[in-house]
Amino acid sequence: MTEFDYGRSYYVEIEPGAFTGSHSGRSYGGIQGEDTWSFTAKELTTPVYDTTLQELTLNSSVEAVNLSPAFSRFHNDYTAQVGNKTDRLTVTALVYDASVMVTASVYGETGGLEAGPIDIISGQESPDIPLAVGNSRIELAVTAPSGQHHKYVIHVTRAPSSGGGTTPEEPGGGGTPIEPGEGGGPGTPGGGSSPGSTGSGADSTGSSVPVESPGNRVNVRVTLNNKIQEGMVTGLFHEAEGHTVVSMKLDTAKLEARLKTVEYNPVIIIALAQPADHISLELSGTAMDQLKAKQGAIEIRSSLGTFHLPAEEVSSTRWRAPRGFDRTLAADQILVYVTIAASDAAKLRFIQQTAEQAGTRLVGSPVDFDITATANDFPLRLEQHKQYMEHRISLPLGMQNPITTAVRVSERGEFIPIPTRLEMKKDGSLEVVLHSFVTGTFAFIFNEIRFADVQHHWSGDAVNDLASRMILNGRGSGKDTTSMDQTEVVVQSFAPNAQVSRAEFAAMMVRALGLQEGQELSAFKDVSSDAWYSGVLALASRYDLLQGYEDGSFRPDQAITRQEAMVVMARVMELTGLNRVVDENEAVFVLSSYQDHDELSARVKPAAAALVKQGIVQGDAARLMPLQKLSRGEAAVMLQRLLKAAGLIDG
């Protein structure tokens, strides 16, 4: 029989039909029966906090203020009406869990932030909250130390000074129709895919989108090369099940006109002033082609994070039509949607369980980044990305739990490491900087690995750092130590002096870059389809990181030499944006200080010189040892130096 402690959280797995017995007058969460039950349970080691409120009231010294409907713990949206003389309110919020924090933010009729966030002490009246005439929105965020949060929204209407009722009357019967061209794809107003659509489509949360009015226009600041662009991006927001959904659209004509006046590398920054749980930006294929021609980029800044997207990555030539699309795919037919969203509760539970199974600890809240496109209502497929997309996510000030790395959470419940760097901001908070070739759900974990056999080894710091980042695996008893599946590795030792095989080195590179295997298998004649490294080699070949031998073989189990590793790492330099161009004269000068530079193959010398110049390869006692087999410790140190030089991990 399992004993449970009151007040602790458990994850319970119950087989179908496992509950038997008769009702004895007790009820637990809707399941009734006897006091004893047979099922299996395991305690969640990741804390689960209660982010709901016991009580929520609005207070005024002028009049009584009532919420409609009456407050209920799991109801998120309310309305309240006050007279003109009530120009300020206070909020009283009582929490269940003393570990959570409550803040209030006030948004005006145009959606702009008017006040806040204001800290609220549980059970006590808040400081005065200003209230303008017309419609205001008070958002209360209940946030746990883990980043888990719950939001309550109160729509307050303050009567005009004339006193003729509590709701200001809108000219024309309430609301301005959505402008032509505002219709869009998932999460956008209108829901249509053709220009001028004003249909009543639904967003990705399943709620219908309201008609545009002054109260639900998005407060967004758009700049191009630091110059403000009026009207280039427009959008609406609405509330759906307690979440704020923002849908925006970039005006192609205004972008085209503006790009005629700028030089190369323009960056369009779209800064959203109001907090949101789901953000969608619609872009036309034509706009992205115009921006690509100038080697430009789009950057979305929001409370969920910043997403920097090179235009080339979503230009019209990068999309592929599905079967059944019987016409040429033209840029003016393509609509691209960039989405940033907070992961929902079900996904959060899934990620927490995955973290526990991997022996790691989840830190903060996961965020979803996605890019999709349609053409004439047909979904399109995007080719693999050729350059990194940058994601920046701010962490709450004073956050105690450390972060080791970000991971992408696959649909199969695997953690794929993502190159991660932490930056300190001016206010003392931290910003996590991610670089990824893929979109998806990103989470942050704490994962500390310390191998006993590198404690006093010269490579120890690099080995432990990269192992904690899930890039390097240890050598355990009876397990496949080179497997890409992190959950199957028994970490006991690292063996830093052991040689690295060519397949192992390829796997290290793939993990370090945050690449994810697909279904593609290696084409090398000596690599079987069921080999653990088949997908790894296919992926590395696709990104042109490695090559086989002239006879079509790869020789995966053969130990890699230092000069072979240099060739691969020089290609990684190019992929990560590091300068690897070294002319012949400079290469001779850079390598001349090494006594054995003549042992380098002629084709390897430019790569070796580039690595030496960047400090990634340093040699030993004035020797490069190009023909020597590479050790696991050497591979770790060289790889860590490369990632630091590229700005992908903390330097």
N, C-alpha and C positions, 0 to 999 in steps of 0.2 A: 504494500500500500504506500502511495506517495504522500509525504507530508508537505503541506504548503504553509509558508509564512505569510501572515496577513500584511498587506501593504507592499509586497514584492510582485514583480511582473514575471509571468511565465509564458512561454510559447508552447502551446499544446497541440500535438498531432494526434488525431482521433481517427481510427479506422472506421469506415462506413458500418453502421449497425453495432458499434461497440457499446453504446449505451443500452443497458437493460435494467429492468426493475420497475417498481411501482412508485407512484407519487406519495411522498410522505409530508407534504405541506411546505416544502422549501422550494425556492425558485432562485436560480443563479443565471442571470443573463438570458432568461427566456427558456432555459433547460430545466425541467423539473424532474425530481426523482429522489431516490434514497440518499442517505448521507455518504455512502461509500460507493465509489465508482472505479472501474478498471480502465485505465488509459495511461499512455506514456506522456511525459512532459519533461521539458528541459528549461532551466532558467535562462533568461536573456541576460548576458553579462553587460550588454550595452544598456545604460539606463533609459527607461521610458518615462517621460514626464507628462503630467496632466496640464495641457495648455488651454483648458476651458475655464470659464468664470462661474463662480457661484451666484454673484449678483452684479448687476450693472444698472446704474441710475444716472440721470442727468439732473442737475440741481441749478436753480436760479433764485436769486434774492427777490425777484419781481413776481414770479408766478410759479405754479406747479407745472412741471414738464413731464409728460407721460410718453413712454415708448409704445409704438404700435408695430407689431403685436407686443403683448407683455413679454418681458425678458424670459428666455428659456436657454438653458446651457448650450444646446446644440443648434440653436437658430442664430444665423449670422447677420441678417439684414433687418434694419429697423427704420422707422420714420418717426419724426417728432415735429410739432409745429409750435411756434412761439409768437408772441405779439411783438410789435415794433420796439417797445421799450426794453426788451431783453436783448442787450447787445453783447452779453457774455454769459458763459455757462461754466459749470465745473462738472467733472465726471468722477463718480465713485465706482471703483471696480474691486471686487473681492475675489481672490484666487483660491483654488483648491490646493495648489502645490506651491509651497513657499520658495521653491528654487527658481520659479519663472519670474520674468520681468514684464511689466506692462507699460506701453508708451501710447500716447495719443497724438495724432497728426490731423490738422484741419486743412481741407482743400476748398477753394472758392468756386464760384459758379463757372469759371473757365477751366477748372481743373488744376490750377496752380496751387502750390503749397503756400498756405497763409500763415501757419504756425506749427511748431513742432519739429521733431518728435519731442513730446513733453513726458517726462518720467512720472509715473503714477505709483504711489505706495498703496499696497493692498489695504482696502477698508477705509482709506482716507480720501477726502476730497482733493481733487487735482488743483493746481494753480488755475487761475482764470483762463478760459479759452475764448478768444474773440469771435464774434459772430456777426457777419455782414448781412445787410438786407438781401433777401432772396434765398437762393439755395446754397447750402454748404454741406460738406461731407466730413464727418468725424470718423477716422479709422483708428481702432484700438488693436494694437499688435501685442499678442501674448507670446513671448519668446522664451524658450528653454535654453539652458546652457549648451545643449547639443546642437542648437540652431533650429530645432523643431519649432514651428510656430502655428498660431491660430489667429484669425482676424475677424473682428466684429466691425460692422459698418453701420453708422447712423446717418441718415439723410435728414438734415434739419432745415426747415423753411422758416425764415423770419419775415413777418409781415411788413409791407411798405408803410411809410409814415402816414399815408392817407387813411390807413386803417380799414380799408374796404375788403376785408377777408384776409386769410393767412397765406394764400398762395398767389404770388405775382402772376398776372395773366400775360401769356406770351402772345405777341402779335401773330395773326394768321392762324390761330388755332393750335399753337403748341408745336413748335419744332420746324426746322428747316430741312427740306428733303436732302438726301445725300447727293452730293454733286456728281455730275457725270464722270465716270471713270473711277468712282470710289469703290465700286464692286470689286471683289477679289476672291482669293482662294481661302485656304484654311485659316481661320482666326481673323479674317478681315471683314469689314462692313460690307454688306451687300451679298456676299457669297457667290456672285457670278464670276465668270471668267472672261467675259467680253467687255470691251470699253463701253462705258455708259450704263452698265448694268446697275439697277437699283433694286434688285430682288431682295426678299426678306430671308436670306440664307442664314445658316447657323454657324457659330464659331466652333472651334475644336472642343470646347467644353460642353457642347450640346445645348446651350442657351441661345435664344434668338437675340439678334443684335438690335438695339433700339434705334429709332430714327434720330438723326443728328439734331442737337440743340445746343445752345451756348453752354449748358451745364455738363456736356459730356465730350467736348472737344479736348484733345490731348494737348497738354502743355509741353511743347517740345522745342528745343533750341538746335538749329541746324547751322553748321558752319562749313565752309569749303576753304581750306587753307587759312583758317582762322578768321574768315570774313563771314558775318552773319548772312544767311540766305532766307529771306522771307518767303514763305509759302512753298518752298521746295518739297517739304514733307508735311503732309496733313494726316490727321487720324482722329479716331474716336476711342472712348473707353466705356466699359460697362461692367457691372457687377454680376457674377455668376457663382452661386453657391458659396458666397463669402469670399470670392477671389476677384481681383481686379484684372480684367482682360483688356489689353491695348492692341488696337489694329491700326497700322500706319501704311501710307503709300507714298512712294517717291514720284514726283512729277517729272516725266521724261523730257518734256519740252523745256522746262525751266533748267534742268540739268544740262541739256544740249546747248542752250544759249550761254550758260555760265562757263562751260568748258572751253568755249571758243576764246575766252579771255585769259585762260591760265596755261602755264607751262606743264611739264611732265610731273608725274607723281602726286597728283592731287588726292587729298583725303577728305571725304565727306563724313563729318562727325555728327551723329544724330544723338543728342543728349536728352533723355526723357526725365523730366523734373519730378514726376509723381511716382511713388512706389507701384509696382505691378507684379502680379504672379504669372502672367502669360503675356508675352510681347511678340507681335508678328509684324514684319515689314515686307510689303509687296514691292518688287522691282521688276521692271520689264527687261526682256532680253536685249532690246535695243539700247536701253540705258547702260546696261552692263558692258555691252560692246563699245559704246562711246567712252566709258570710263576705262576700259581695258586698253583702248588705243592710246590713252595718256598714261598708262601704267599706274592707274589709280586704285583706290580702295574705299570700302565702306566700313565705318566703325559705329556700332551701336553702343551707347553707354546708358546703363540703367541700374536700378537698385539690385538687380540679379547679377550684374556683372557687365563686363565690356567684351564685345565680340568684334575682332578686327578681321575683315574678309577681303583679300585681294580680289579685284574685279575679274581678273583672268580666271579665277577658280570657278566662277559661275557664269562666264560668258556663253553666248549661244552655241559655240562650237563644242562645248564640253558636255552638252546634253544629248541623250540618245532617245529616240522615239520607241514606243513599244510596238509589238506586232499589232497589225490592224490600223496603224496610222498610215493612210494611203496618200500622203502628200509630202512635199518637201518641207522640212522643219525650218521655218524662217524665224529670225530674231523677233520680229514684231508680233509673232504668235505666242512667244514664251513669256510666262509670268513666273517669277522666282519668289519664293517665300522664305525668309530667314526668321527663325523662331528661337526665342529664349524663354524658358519656363522653369518654375520651381517644380521639382519632382513631387508627384502626388503621394498620399499616405501609403497606398499599396506598394508603390515602387520603393519608398523609403524602408518599409518593413523587409522587402525582398533584399535590398542592399545591406541592411543590418545583419540579416541571416547569412548572406554571402561573406561579409566581413568576419563574422564569428567562425564560419567554416574554414576561412583562410588563415585564421589565427591573427587577425589584425583588428584594429579598432577604428570605427567610423568617427570622423570629426566633422562637425558642421553639417550643412544641408546640401544634398546633391542638386545639380542644375542640369537641365536638358538643353542642348544646342542642336538645332536641326536645320537642314536646307532641303527644300523640295521645289518642284516646278511642275507646271502643267502647260499644255498647248492644246487649245480647243477641247478642254476638259479631259484630255488624255494625260495621265501621270507620266513624267519623264524620268529617265535614269541618268545619274551623274557619273561621269568617269572618275577614276581615282584622282585624288588631289595630288598636284605636283609640288606644292610648296606649303609650308606651315600656315595654319590659321592660328591667330593668337587670341587666347581667352584670358581675361583678368577678372578675378572675383575677390571682392573685399571681405575680410573677416571682421566680426564684431570687435570693437575696442575692448581690450582687457581679456580676450579669449585665452583661457588657461591651457587647453589641450594643444599639444604641438602637432604639426603636420609633417609627415615624412614625404609623402608624394601624393599626387593626384592619380586616379585610375579611371579608365573607361570601363563601364559595366556592360558586359556583353549580354545578349539575350539568353545565353546559356548559363549565366550566372558566374562568369569568369571576370577576374580583374586584370585588365591590360594596363601595364604601367604607362604613364604619360610623362614626358619631360616636364619637370616642375621646378619653379624658382620662387622663392619668397622675397618680397620687397617691403621694406619699412616705409610707410607713408609719413607725411609731415605731422599728422596728429598722433603718431605713435602706433596706429593700427597696422595690420599686415595685409598685403595684397598678394594673392596667389597668381602667378603667371604661368599659364599652360601653353604649350605649342603642340598642335595636333594636326595630323593629316586626315582625320575622320571626325564626323560629328557623332552625337550620341549623348548618353548620360554620363556626367563626370562627378565623381565623389572624391573626398579627401580621406586619407587614412593615416593612422600612426602605426608604424611597423618597424620595430627595432630588432636588428639582427646583429649578433656578436659571435664570431667564430673563434673558438679557443685556439685553433692552430695558426691564427694570424695575429694573436695578441702582441707578439714581439717581432712580427715580420715587417719588413719595410713597406709592404703593400697593404698593411692592415687597415689603415684609414679608408683607402679607396675601396677595398673589398667590402668592408662592413657598410659603407655608404651605399654602394650600388646594390648590395644584397638587400638592404632595408628598402630601397626603391623598387625592389622586385625585378631588377635587371639581371643579377647574377644569382645562380642557384648553388647550394652547397652539395656536398657528396654524402648521401645518407646510406644506410644499410639496406640493400635489396631493392632500392627504388631507382627509377630512371632519372639520374641526376641532371640530365640535359633536357628534360621535358619542358615544353612551353606551359604545361598545366601547373601553376604555382601550388595548387592544393595537394599535389602528389609528391612533393619533395620533402624528405625527412632531413632537416638541417642538423648536421652534427659537426661536420668539418668542411673546409674549403679546398684543401690541398693546393696551396699557392704555387708550389714548385712543379706541379704536374704539367705536362704538355697539353696544349689546346688543339683539338681536332678542327679541321676546316668547317665541319658542320656546327660544332659548338661555337666557333667564332662568329659564324653567320647568325646564329640564334642570339648571341649577345648583342650584335648590332641591331637586329630587328626589335628586340625588347627596348634597347636604349633609345631608339627613335620613336617608340610608341606605335609601331606598325602592327596591324592586326591581320592574322591569317584569314584567307577566304577558303573557297573550295578548290582553288587551283592547285595542281600537283606539279612537282618538278619535272622538267623535260630531260634531265640528264640521264644517260643510259644506264648508269650504275646506281641510280637512286630508285628504290622500289616505292610503289605508291603507299604502302603501309608503314614506311619508315617515319619515325617521329619528326624528322627534319625535312620531309618532302615539301610540306607547305611553307616552311621557313625558307628553303632555298628558292622556291617558286616566287615568294614575295620579294626576297632580296634581289633576285634576277630581274623582276619587273621594275624595281627602282634602280636597276643598273649598278648595284653595289658590288656584285661579284660576277665572275665569269668562270667557265670550266676550262678544260683542256681541249686541244685541237681535235682529239679523238671523240669528243662528245661526252666525256666522263667528267665527274667532279671530284672523285676520290674523297668522300665525306669523312672517312675515318682516319685519313692521313693527317699527321700533325702539321699545323700551318707554320711556315717560317716567318721570321720577323719582317722580311721584305714583302712577302705575300700579304701580311697583315697591313703593312704600310699602304699598299695599293688600295685595299678595301677602305681603309680609314680616310684616305685622300678623297675617295668618292663620297664618303659620308660628309666630309667637310663641304663639298660642293652642294650636297643636298640640304645641309643646314645653313647655307649662306656664308660660310667662312671662305675667305679668299685663298684659293689654292694655286693661283697663277704665279709661277716663278719662271723667269726666262733662263736660258742656258747659262749665261754668264753669272747670274745671281745664284743659280744652283751650284755651280762650281765653287763659288766663294763660300756659300753656306756649308757645304759638305767638306771643304778642304781641311777643316780642323780635326776631322775624324781619320784616324790612321788607316782604317779598313774601307774607306769610301769606294775604292776600286772594286771591291767585292759586290757592290750593288749592280744589278742589271741596268743597262742603259735606259730601259723603259721605266724603271722604278725611280731613277734619280730625281725627276721633277716632283714626284709624290713625296719622296723622302725629304727633299729640301723644303717643301711646303710645310710638312709636319714638324721639322726641326725649327723652322722659322717661327711657327706658332707656339713652340715649346711643348708640343704634344709628345714628340719623341726626343729623348735627350741622350740615350746611349749610356755607356758605362766606361769610365776611365778612358775617354777619348776614342771609344770604339762603338760602332753602330751594331755590329754583330748581325748583319742582314741574313746570313745563311743559317743562323742558329734557330732552333725550334722555339716558338713563343710559349712562355709559361702562363699559367692562369693568373698569377700575381701581376706579371707584366701587362697582360691584356686588361686587367682591371684598372691599373694606373693610367695606361694610355687612353682608355675609354673615358675615364673620369676627366682627364685633362681636356679631351676633345669636347665633351659636353659643357664643361665650364667655359672653354674658349668661345663656344658658339652661343653662350648665354642661355642655355637650356636648363641648367641646374645652378644651384647656389655656388658662387665662386669663392 
